[in-house]
Every structure is written in C-alpha cells, then in structure tokens.
Amino acid sequence: MTTITTRTVEYLADGLTMIGHLALPAGADRRPAVLLGPEGTGLSDVERRRADALAELGYVALAFDLHGGRYLDDPEEMLARCLPLLADPDRMRDIGHAALDTLRAEPRTDPDRIAAVGYGTGGAIALELGRAGVDLRAIGTVNGLITGRPGEAARIRCPVWAEVGSEDPIMPPAQREAFTAEMQAAGVDWRLVVYGGALHAFHHPPVDHAALPGVGHHPRHAQRAWHDVVGLLTECLTSAE
C-alpha cells in the first residue's frame, strides 16, 4: 500500500468553521486533485476513507465539510439544514468555493488539474461550481441530480458524470429527465448511469441511525460506482500524464 499523509484542515464557509479531511499521496511533487463532497448528513469516515483511497491512487484529495464539523444523523435535522441549502445555489457555491480554495492552497495540488466529485448534497455543490464557471477537469455527482438556474449550465467547462439508482424515490425519473435535458441543452459532455434496483445513497455502507425512506445500500453497485469514479478521474486528470 502506498504511504499517504492525512490531516484535518479548517476553513470558513456558510458562517461556520468547516473541518475537512485532506489526504496527500507519497512524494513531494504536484499532483492532480479531487474535491470530494459528502451526502447531506455531512462528512464522515466514509468520505475520509474515500479521500485516503484517492491519495493512494496518486491524487491530492480533500473531503469537505457541510455542517461545521457536525454529522447530522437525525433525518429531520439534516433536512432542515439541507433543503434550504439545496434551494440556494449561491450558498452552495460559497461552500464549494471555500473548500476549493482550501484544496488549491495545498502546495501539492496541481491547480490546473482538479475534479469535483460529490454524493447527494455534495454532488449538488460540485455541479454548482461547474455552473459558476469554475475551471474543473471533471464533475461527478452521485444521487445529486439537481437542476440549476436557467442557462447557467452552459458555463460548465468539463465532462459531467452522473449516477443514480433506478429505484431512488428522492431522484425519480422526472428529476433525471430534467437534469439530462439541462445538460443536453447546454451542450455539456455528460453521461448518466442508472444502477438497476438501487435506492438512494446505495453507495453508502449501512448506518446505525435512522435514515430517510428510500435509502439503502447495494454492495455490488456501490463497488461499480466507485470504479466509475476512478475511471472518470483517470480519463480526465491523468490520461495525459
């Protein structure tokens, strides 16, 4: 296993002190980087392990925070914070920009090779960075097929990879269709993967607290989705190395 280095990083966003998890690959050279966003519950060991796995593959990875160091395991509390956030593109962009600035400030980060990959709310934030015209090499959104303000998707300057479970009641077919119509109308290089039989947050290991209805882990598709993320990063961040 490749030796990696990890540390917590603090930064300000949305009126909160955010506590992210930064993972660095071995070596001292500049490396392509990944901004990694969590589900609406917030940053957990799941995202920290994913950032570590990306560092083992040679990426600088920052798993960013949504709730000022808190993990919201109460579904009602999570919705009370996330629903207004998801309805406010400017707030999402502010959270994304603050995390992105933190990632760019890391000396190991190659500022010209950064991708944003997010799950749920984190995926919506990754998309909003694209709609804001941020220079990213790739955007990946997992169960975060949120449409934006009219016309702003035309600012997306990189491929967009999206995924969703076929049985996800939170991202139903009508939402998928609206998202893909937005991407297509904007001329974005997009793709959508629908995982048959999977619910919302199928990529996330089972949790020991209450979850929203329609949420459920699908081990086989979770592994496939991770392989797809790695493939996207290989294609867009390292294929020219």
VOPAGU-2260 file (C-alpha; in pm, 1 decimal, decimal comma):
REM VOPAGU-2260
SITE   aa  ch    i         X         Y         Z
SITE  MET   A    0       0,0       0,0       0,0
SITE  THR   A    1     127,1     346,1     -89,8
SITE  THR   A    2     221,1     566,1     205,4
SITE  ILE   A    3     -11,1     863,6     238,0
SITE  THR   A    4     -35,4    1158,1     474,7
SITE  THR   A    5    -361,4    1290,4     618,4
SITE  ARG   A    6    -459,8    1589,1     826,6
SITE  THR   A    7    -763,5    1795,0     918,3
SITE  VAL   A    8    -797,7    2142,5     770,5
SITE  GLU   A    9   -1015,6    2423,5     899,7
SITE  TYR   A   10   -1168,0    2696,1     685,7
SITE  LEU   A   11   -1466,9    2928,9     694,9
SITE  ALA   A   12   -1783,3    2878,2     488,6
SITE  ASP   A   13   -2157,3    2943,8     529,1
SITE  GLY   A   14   -2090,7    3121,7     858,1
SITE  LEU   A   15   -1929,3    2809,9    1005,5
SITE  THR   A   16   -1582,0    2678,4    1076,6
SITE  MET   A   17   -1561,0    2380,2     844,3
SITE  ILE   A   18   -1336,0    2085,2     926,4
SITE  GLY   A   19   -1222,9    1897,9     616,9
SITE  HIS   A   20   -1006,9    1590,9     569,3
SITE  LEU   A   21    -703,3    1629,6     344,5
SITE  ALA   A   22    -520,7    1322,3     209,9
SITE  LEU   A   23    -186,3    1352,1      30,7
SITE  PRO   A   24     -10,2    1089,2    -180,7
SITE  ALA   A   25     350,1     988,8    -128,7
SITE  GLY   A   26     616,4    1214,6    -273,7
SITE  ALA   A   27     667,3    1588,9    -294,6
SITE  ASP   A   28     556,3    1669,9    -648,8
SITE  ARG   A   29     238,8    1843,6    -753,4
SITE  ARG   A   30     -43,9    1601,7    -822,7
SITE  PRO   A   31    -393,7    1618,1    -974,3
SITE  ALA   A   32    -653,5    1684,0    -707,4
SITE  VAL   A   33   -1008,1    1585,1    -617,3
SITE  LEU   A   34   -1263,2    1782,4    -417,5
SITE  LEU   A   35   -1486,3    1522,2    -251,8
SITE  GLY   A   36   -1831,1    1616,4    -119,6
SITE  PRO   A   37   -2042,6    1414,3     128,4
SITE  GLU   A   38   -2408,7    1323,5     148,6
SITE  GLY   A   39   -2643,5    1560,9     330,6
SITE  THR   A   40   -2565,6    1401,9     665,7
SITE  GLY   A   41   -2217,1    1551,0     640,3
SITE  LEU   A   42   -1855,5    1447,5     645,7
SITE  SER   A   43   -1798,6    1102,6     795,7
SITE  ASP   A   44   -1538,8     828,9     797,5
SITE  VAL   A   45   -1689,8     702,1     471,1
SITE  GLU   A   46   -1571,1    1011,9     284,2
SITE  ARG   A   47   -1244,0    1023,0     477,8
SITE  ARG   A   48   -1167,1     666,8     367,1
SITE  ARG   A   49   -1254,5     756,9       8,5
SITE  ALA   A   50   -1018,5    1054,1      19,6
SITE  ASP   A   51    -747,4     823,8     155,3
SITE  ALA   A   52    -814,2     574,9    -124,7
SITE  LEU   A   53    -779,4     853,3    -381,5
SITE  ALA   A   54    -449,5     960,2    -224,7
SITE  GLU   A   55    -327,2     601,9    -256,7
SITE  LEU   A   56    -405,1     632,4    -628,3
SITE  GLY   A   57    -187,9     943,9    -650,7
SITE  TYR   A   58    -439,2    1226,1    -606,0
SITE  VAL   A   59    -447,4    1507,4    -354,5
SITE  ALA   A   60    -795,8    1469,6    -206,2
SITE  LEU   A   61    -999,3    1699,5      17,8
SITE  ALA   A   62   -1319,2    1559,3     168,2
SITE  PHE   A   63   -1505,7    1876,7     251,4
SITE  ASP   A   64   -1741,9    1960,7     534,7
SITE  LEU   A   65   -2105,1    2074,6     515,9
SITE  HIS   A   66   -2207,7    2142,3     874,4
SITE  GLY   A   67   -1920,8    2293,9    1070,5
SITE  GLY   A   68   -1774,3    1965,2    1191,2
SITE  ARG   A   69   -2110,6    1804,4    1270,0
SITE  TYR   A   70   -2258,7    1484,1    1132,3
SITE  LEU   A   71   -2639,1    1511,4    1121,2
SITE  ASP   A   72   -2771,0    1164,4    1198,3
SITE  ASP   A   73   -3124,2    1291,8    1270,9
SITE  PRO   A   74   -3307,2    1294,5     933,5
SITE  GLU   A   75   -3529,8    1586,1    1035,6
SITE  GLU   A   76   -3233,8    1798,5    1140,6
SITE  MET   A   77   -3050,0    1706,3     821,8
SITE  LEU   A   78   -3345,3    1805,3     602,0
SITE  ALA   A   79   -3395,5    2129,9     795,6
SITE  ARG   A   80   -3043,2    2233,7     702,9
SITE  CYS   A   81   -3005,3    2075,4     358,2
SITE  LEU   A   82   -3335,5    2161,2     190,4
SITE  PRO   A   83   -3283,1    2539,6     219,3
SITE  LEU   A   84   -2922,1    2489,0     113,0
SITE  LEU   A   85   -3020,3    2290,9    -196,7
SITE  ALA   A   86   -3266,9    2566,5    -287,3
SITE  ASP   A   87   -2995,9    2834,1    -271,7
SITE  PRO   A   88   -2731,9    2798,2    -547,6
SITE  ASP   A   89   -2528,6    3089,8    -412,9
SITE  ARG   A   90   -2491,8    2927,2     -69,7
SITE  MET   A   91   -2389,1    2600,2    -231,7
SITE  ARG   A   92   -2132,3    2781,7    -441,7
SITE  ASP   A   93   -1993,0    2963,3    -138,0
SITE  ILE   A   94   -1941,5    2630,1      41,8
SITE  GLY   A   95   -1785,7    2479,4    -268,8
SITE  HIS   A   96   -1558,6    2775,9    -339,2
SITE  ALA   A   97   -1429,8    2782,1      20,0
SITE  ALA   A   98   -1339,8    2414,3       3,6
SITE  LEU   A   99   -1188,7    2453,3    -341,7
SITE  ASP   A  100    -974,9    2745,9    -225,5
SITE  THR   A  101    -850,4    2528,3      60,8
SITE  LEU   A  102    -760,0    2249,8    -181,7
SITE  ARG   A  103    -584,5    2491,3    -416,6
SITE  ALA   A  104    -383,7    2635,2    -126,3
SITE  GLU   A  105    -222,5    2295,6     -67,7
SITE  PRO   A  106     125,9    2310,1    -229,7
SITE  ARG   A  107      92,7    1951,9    -359,6
SITE  THR   A  108    -218,4    2041,9    -563,7
SITE  ASP   A  109    -180,0    2097,7    -936,3
SITE  PRO   A  110    -423,3    2389,3    -979,8
SITE  ASP   A  111    -476,4    2306,9   -1346,3
SITE  ARG   A  112    -595,0    1951,9   -1277,6
SITE  ILE   A  113    -880,6    1948,7   -1027,4
SITE  ALA   A  114   -1202,2    1745,2   -1035,9
SITE  ALA   A  115   -1506,2    1770,5    -808,9
SITE  VAL   A  116   -1693,2    1454,8    -709,4
SITE  GLY   A  117   -1983,3    1462,1    -466,4
SITE  TYR   A  118   -2254,6    1246,4    -317,2
SITE  GLY   A  119   -2606,3    1383,3    -262,0
SITE  THR   A  120   -2573,7    1740,6    -135,3
SITE  GLY   A  121   -2200,6    1725,5    -203,6
SITE  GLY   A  122   -2276,7    1632,5    -563,7
SITE  ALA   A  123   -2515,2    1924,9    -598,9
SITE  ILE   A  124   -2238,7    2155,5    -475,5
SITE  ALA   A  125   -1995,8    2009,6    -730,9
SITE  LEU   A  126   -2248,3    2085,2   -1006,1
SITE  GLU   A  127   -2296,9    2440,7    -882,9
SITE  LEU   A  128   -1923,1    2500,7    -904,8
SITE  GLY   A  129   -1948,0    2396,8   -1268,4
SITE  ARG   A  130   -2247,1    2622,6   -1329,0
SITE  ALA   A  131   -2045,8    2907,1   -1176,3
SITE  GLY   A  132   -1784,6    2856,8   -1448,4
SITE  VAL   A  133   -1511,4    2716,8   -1223,3
SITE  ASP   A  134   -1224,0    2562,6   -1418,2
SITE  LEU   A  135   -1258,4    2192,6   -1335,0
SITE  ARG   A  136   -1140,3    1891,5   -1533,1
SITE  ALA   A  137   -1440,2    1674,8   -1437,5
SITE  ILE   A  138   -1754,8    1676,0   -1225,7
SITE  GLY   A  139   -1905,5    1362,0   -1076,9
SITE  THR   A  140   -2241,3    1365,2    -897,1
SITE  VAL   A  141   -2381,2    1060,5    -721,9
SITE  ASN   A  142   -2755,3    1085,3    -636,8
SITE  GLY   A  143   -2730,3    1462,2    -668,4
SITE  LEU   A  144   -2908,1    1531,0    -998,0
SITE  ILE   A  145   -3015,4    1883,5    -905,8
SITE  THR   A  146   -3102,5    2122,9   -1187,3
SITE  GLY   A  147   -2974,0    2479,5   -1178,7
SITE  ARG   A  148   -3087,9    2825,6   -1273,8
SITE  PRO   A  149   -3184,0    2869,7   -1639,9
SITE  GLY   A  150   -2889,6    2898,5   -1876,4
SITE  GLU   A  151   -2614,7    2856,5   -1618,5
SITE  ALA   A  152   -2525,1    2500,4   -1716,5
SITE  ALA   A  153   -2370,1    2649,8   -2031,8
SITE  ARG   A  154   -2083,5    2766,1   -1807,7
SITE  ILE   A  155   -1980,4    2406,4   -1732,2
SITE  ARG   A  156   -1641,2    2355,2   -1896,0
SITE  CYS   A  157   -1574,4    1986,7   -1832,3
SITE  PRO   A  158   -1732,9    1641,5   -1862,3
SITE  VAL   A  159   -2013,1    1565,5   -1616,2
SITE  TRP   A  160   -2069,3    1210,1   -1496,6
SITE  ALA   A  161   -2390,1    1144,8   -1301,6
SITE  GLU   A  162   -2528,3     831,5   -1140,8
SITE  VAL   A  163   -2849,5     731,9    -970,7
SITE  GLY   A  164   -3031,8     420,2    -853,9
SITE  SER   A  165   -3327,4     312,8   -1064,1
SITE  GLU   A  166   -3546,3     284,0    -752,7
SITE  ASP   A  167   -3436,1     610,5    -591,0
SITE  PRO   A  168   -3755,9     792,6    -482,4
SITE  ILE   A  169   -3561,2    1108,9    -399,6
SITE  MET   A  170   -3423,5    1134,2    -754,7
SITE  PRO   A  171   -3717,9     992,2    -954,5
SITE  PRO   A  172   -3733,6     961,4   -1335,4
SITE  ALA   A  173   -3877,6    1311,9   -1377,1
SITE  GLN   A  174   -3579,0    1458,7   -1193,2
SITE  ARG   A  175   -3336,6    1254,7   -1403,5
SITE  GLU   A  176   -3506,8    1375,0   -1720,7
SITE  ALA   A  177   -3493,7    1739,2   -1613,1
SITE  PHE   A  178   -3124,9    1708,0   -1530,6
SITE  THR   A  179   -3028,8    1539,5   -1856,2
SITE  ALA   A  180   -3237,8    1788,5   -2055,4
SITE  GLU   A  181   -3050,0    2072,8   -1884,7
SITE  MET   A  182   -2711,6    1918,2   -1964,6
SITE  GLN   A  183   -2805,4    1842,1   -2323,9
SITE  ALA   A  184   -2946,1    2188,3   -2392,2
SITE  ALA   A  185   -2626,5    2343,5   -2255,7
SITE  GLY   A  186   -2402,9    2133,0   -2479,6
SITE  VAL   A  187   -2231,0    1968,5   -2184,5
SITE  ASP   A  188   -2029,2    1648,1   -2231,6
SITE  TRP   A  189   -2249,4    1442,9   -1999,0
SITE  ARG   A  190   -2334,2    1084,9   -1916,0
SITE  LEU   A  191   -2583,7     927,9   -1679,2
SITE  VAL   A  192   -2550,7     581,2   -1528,7
SITE  VAL   A  193   -2864,8     425,6   -1378,3
SITE  TYR   A  194   -2794,3     132,2   -1146,8
SITE  GLY   A  195   -3076,9    -119,3   -1167,5
SITE  GLY   A  196   -3258,6    -198,9    -843,8
SITE  ALA   A  197   -3062,9      54,4    -636,2
SITE  LEU   A  198   -3212,8     301,5    -388,5
SITE  HIS   A  199   -3091,7     646,1    -285,1
SITE  ALA   A  200   -2740,4     654,4    -133,8
SITE  PHE   A  201   -2683,3     295,9    -249,5
SITE  HIS   A  202   -2308,8     366,2    -245,7
SITE  HIS   A  203   -2306,6     435,7     130,1
SITE  PRO   A  204   -2245,5     149,0     375,8
SITE  PRO   A  205   -2531,1      78,6     618,8
SITE  VAL   A  206   -2562,7     326,3     906,6
SITE  ASP   A  207   -2652,4     264,8    1270,4
SITE  HIS   A  208   -2902,6     551,2    1290,0
SITE  ALA   A  209   -3236,6     640,0    1134,2
SITE  ALA   A  210   -3232,1     716,2     763,1
SITE  LEU   A  211   -3475,7     867,2     517,0
SITE  PRO   A  212   -3722,4     630,6     346,6
SITE  GLY   A  213   -3587,9     507,9      14,4
SITE  VAL   A  214   -3225,8     492,0     130,8
SITE  GLY   A  215   -3045,5     159,6     111,3
SITE  HIS   A  216   -2703,0       9,7      47,4
SITE  HIS   A  217   -2636,3    -200,3    -263,5
SITE  PRO   A  218   -2288,6    -355,6    -224,7
SITE  ARG   A  219   -2241,3    -465,3    -585,1
SITE  HIS   A  220   -2348,7    -133,8    -735,7
SITE  ALA   A  221   -2151,9      57,8    -471,6
SITE  GLN   A  222   -1836,6    -112,5    -594,3
SITE  ARG   A  223   -1927,4     -42,9    -956,6
SITE  ALA   A  224   -1995,1     323,7    -882,2
SITE  TRP   A  225   -1654,7     359,0    -718,0
SITE  HIS   A  226   -1489,5     200,8   -1021,8
SITE  ASP   A  227   -1675,1     452,0   -1238,5
SITE  VAL   A  228   -1548,3     741,7   -1026,3
SITE  VAL   A  229   -1191,3     615,2   -1054,4
SITE  GLY   A  230   -1235,2     573,5   -1429,4
SITE  LEU   A  231   -1363,9     930,0   -1465,4
SITE  LEU   A  232   -1062,1    1065,6   -1277,8
SITE  THR   A  233    -821,1     856,4   -1481,8
SITE  GLU   A  234    -977,7     980,0   -1805,1
SITE  CYS   A  235    -990,4    1346,7   -1711,4
SITE  LEU   A  236    -698,9    1401,5   -1471,4
SITE  THR   A  237    -421,2    1158,3   -1555,8
SITE  SER   A  238    -466,2    1030,2   -1911,3
SITE  ALA   A  239    -227,7    1294,5   -2045,7
SITE  GLU   A  240      49,1    1219,8   -1793,8
